[in-house]
Amino acid sequence: MIDALLVRPPAAFHMSSVLKKKLEVLGLGYLAAVLRRNGYRVEILDAYSKGLDVQGTVAEIEKRWFKLLGFSVWFQMLLPGTLKIIEALRSHGVMAHITLGGHYPTFAYKEILNEASGINTIVVGEGEYTLLELMEKVGAPTRWKNIAGLALREGKKVIITPPRPLIKDLDSLPWPDRDTLPDVLKEGGALSVCSSRGCYGRCAFCSINSFYRLQPGVIWRARSPGNVVDEIEALVEQWRV
């Protein structure tokens, strides 16, 4: 049994027009790294990179036993497939805590929780430490409403807890775990490095601006140059990229 399974779901349709090459899921890599650094057993399932459909993803998930199942829904086009997977899992008797994270669930948490009874919570905004605290309290539902940055149900009502401050020092985060990188490189995809988060702009059309301004703190934050170069050197040495 593992503590958490983190999933990038398959798209509802072919995403080649959006993603020209297969990319790593750095968000899941960061989440996994933080959980593992705190002693939790975590697996990542990248259904998109593995070419799985909804049925295939359900089958892969059901091979594992876990306490928490998290889906990264970074585009709204990933939501239909995610909901079908969750519906199938619940109909098959999966009782684990199911949570969603990413830009789209952050903005549409109320609609999603009102319409999808199989989802327990939604991580709102930057998720590393919200997910860690949720993992720590996953077996105590009465304590979920004390976790900053979380949307959940209280009776029939959807509530959201106070926002969690943005991570001030990005160097304090562990480097993302690269579970998905072998599949990505095998398909001719690219290795990714995140050197900063947020944006100093205020473009009305961009979700990045809105996403990070939901939480208190400096919007644009950069890792130190030395921290970034150290990660790049380690990646070159390990993966020969």
N, C-alpha and C positions, 0 to 999 in steps of 0.2 A: 504494500500500500504506500502511496505517496501522499504528501500533504496537499499539493496543488498541481493542477494541470492547466497550463496557459495555452490558449488556442488562437491562431489566426484562421478564421473560417474561410471556406471557399466563397468565391463571388457568385452572385445570382446569375451572372452572365460572363462571357469571356472578357477579361480585362486587358487584353493585349493593346487596345487603343489607349489605355491609361498608363499601364506599366510596360514600357518597351523591353525592359529586361527584368528578370526576377531580382528582387531586392531582399536584403535581410529585414527582419522585423526587430529593429533595435529597441523599440519600446518594450517588447516582451523580453528581450535580452537584459535590459536594465531591471525590469521587475523580477526576473528570475535571479539575477545576481544579488539583489538586495535581500530577497527571501532566503537564498542559500547562505549568504553571509550571516544570517541570523538563525541558522540551524535547521531550516525547513528543506524537505525533499521535494524538488520541483522538476517537472518535465515540460517541454515546449512541443506543441504539435502545430506545425505550419501546414495546414490543409491546402492552402493555395499553392505553395511551392511544390508540394508533393502531388499536385494535380488531382486531389480528391474531390468528389462531389459530396452532396449532403449525406447520402447513404453511406459512402465510404468513410466520411468523417465520424458519423455516429458509430460505425463499426470499430474504428480505431479508438475512439474515446471509451467505448464499452469494454475494451481489453484491459482497462486500468481501474484501480480502486483509488479514490481520492476524497479528501474532505472539501476541497474548494475547486471549482471549475471557473476559469476566467476567460472571457472572449475579448479580443482587441478589435473593436469595430471602428476603424479609423476613417472609412468612407461609408456614406449611407447605403451604398450599393451592397455592402457586406451584411446589412441587417436582415434582409429576407431569408437568406440562407441560414444565418445564425438562429433566427426564431424557429425555423423548421427543425434544426438540429436539437434545440432545447425542447421543443414539443415532443420530438421522438424520444429523447432521453427520459423525459418525465413519464411518458406513456409506457416506457419499458421499466419503470420503477426506480430510476436514479434519484436519490434523495439528497445528494450533496448540495452544498451552497453554490449557487450560480450567480456570478457577477459579470457586469460588462464595464468596459472602459474605452476611452478614446474620445475624439472630438464630437462625433455625432451623438453618442449616448450622453455626453456632458450637456449638450444643448437640448436634447429631447428626452431627458430622464423621466419627466412626468408622463408624457405620452406613452413611452415604452413600458413603464411600470404599470400604468393603467390598463394597457392592452395585453401584456404578456405576463400571466400569472406565474409562469415557471421561473421567472427571474426574481432573485431575492433582493439584490442591491445593485446600484450603479456607482462606480467610482467617478467622481466629478473632478476634472482637471488633472493636474500632475499627480501620478498615481502611486509612486513607489512606496511612500510611507503610509498612505491611506490603505493600500493593499496589505502591507505588513501588519498594520494594526488590526485590520479585518481578519487576517489569518490568525492572529493571536486570540481574537475573540469570536472566532467563527462558531464555536459551540455554545455561545451565550447570546442569543438574540436580543435579550433585554439591554445589552450593552452596546449594540450597534449604533444606537442614536447618540452615543457619546464619542463616536469616531468622526473627526473633522473631515469634510470633503466627501461625504457619502449621502446618496439618495436611497430611500427605503420606504416601506409602507409602515404606517402606524394605524392598525385597524384597516379601514377602507380608504384611508387618506395617505397620499404620497407626501413625504416630508423630505427636506434636505437639511443637513447639519451645517454649522458654520464652515466657511471655506478654510482650507488648510493653507498656511502661508507657502509661497513658492520657495523652492530649495535655493537658499542664498549662495552656498558654496558648492558648485558642481563637481569640484575636485573631491568632495567628501563622498561622492557616489562611487561604488565599485565600477570598473569597466563592464560593459554589457557582456553577458555570456553568449557565446557564438554557436549555440546548438544547431541553428539552421544554416550556418555558413557552408558546410560541405555540399548540401543539396543545391544551394544557390550557385556556388562555383561550378558544380558539375553541369549546370544548365547554362553556363556562360554569363552568369549574372555578376554583379559588382559587390565588392565589400564596401561597407559604409562606416563612416566615423562621424559622430556628432560632437562638434566643437563648441556649440553654444545652444541656448534655448531662448525662445521668445523672439520678439521683434520690437524695435523702437518705433516702427511706423504705426500709423492709425488708419490704414486702408479699410474702408467700409466693406469691401467685398471679400476680405480675407478672414478665414476662421482662426488663423493663428493669433491675430490681434485680439479677437473676442475671447478666445480660449484662455489665454494667459491673463487677461485683465479680470477674470472672474475671481482670482486669488490675490490676496495682498502681497506686496513685495515688488522688487525691481523686476520689470517685465523682461528685459534682455539681460541675460547673464552668460558669461563666457568661461570656459575652462581655461586654466593657465596654459601658456604655450608649452611648458615643459611636460605637463600632464598629457597633452595631446600627442606630442612627439614620442613620449614613452610608449603610449598605446600603439602608435603607428609602427614603431620599431619592433614591439612585441608581436604585432600581427604579421609583419614582414618575415620575422624569424620563424614563427610558427606555421604560417600558411604559404610562404614563398610567393606572395602576391606582388 
